[in-house]
């Protein structure tokens, strides 16, 4: 067991499985948080699954105090439910809540990209184009985890392009509750390619400084993902 004052993170072989990572850092809760979040998003901690603190402490090489801090942060984001005198559990995916979340997300990102079409610099657009090319290469390689991480980064950059910190903060607060759904949607046959094509179309609208078209395309893109999740949950 490591102490709370040791530094650095060791990742054995780059595996996505958190059981192979050992955290050693002065801010253990900050290091534990993204790993636990990723485990929930990728389904390693399934909806409804109990959070077994001794097991996670052993996997991550940390004590209960920083682990609990990370759990509280995830609870604030709606990914974990805290229960008095009982194990916390991973929040189940609620289809009705997801429908509402995707409606809000579509509105926020559409507003943001419309502003971004006017406010992004040419340098930022070139950066976005480079990321789109990387996204397409990851899709061609079948690297789902790499694609997903880059996809999330692109969405964040689109919102940041609006140059509106309040909009950006609001978007960031929603992401944790939507990431699981977006990851699940990539499993749907055809959605991965469709999503890649939609990203390319949004980029072309931004390069043309066509805010109305970019707004419409991004709203449709987010809603398409929501529709895929709704179809999966009604099977």
Phi, psi and omega in degrees: 000130180276162177268168183280005182245359179282159185239158176089162178237135178249126178241111184284101173078005176073015181294149177282352182278121186295338180297343181261004179257144173235121183266132176221099186206158178287343179235072188297323180297321179293328178282324181290325185304305183294330179291314178296319178300315180296321178299322179288313181299319183274000176084007176292328167250107190280156175306130181087351182287140178287145176271109180265100188300314180301322180295314180292323177300319180292317180298318186266348179071038181228168177273175183290330184299306178293328178298315181294326176297318178294320179297318179298320179297318179291328176294322178296334179270358177085010181268340180227144175252123177275138180230131183295127178060021177219164177297140169295158180228154175288131181299136175285154178280118181261112183304321181293317178298318179299320178302316179293319180298317181292328175298315180293317181299317179299319179294315182295311184290326177296313177301315183297315185289332175296319176289323181297327179300331179268329193254341179292141177280164177298324178297318179294324178293322177294321176298318180295322179294320178297321179292324177297319179295321175296320180300317180293325177292319179295323176296316180297326179280345183078023180275088186294315182293318178295319178299314183298315180298317180290324177301317178296321179296319180296316178299319179295321179293323177299317179291319179298332180295344178287343181059038180232100185298330178291318177297317181296317180295317179298318179297317182297325180293333181275336191303316184302323183280347181255341187299319180301317181295318180296320179295317179299323182296332180293342177284342184287127182304125177093337184290326182300310179295318180300316180297318179299316179295321180295321177298319180297317181295321178296317178301315181297323177294321178295317180297328178277358183058034180262086185297321181296316180293318179299319180297315181294315182296319182289322177299318178293321180299311180295318182292327177300317178298317178299320179294322178297315180295320179298320179294321179295319184284347180257007178289000000 
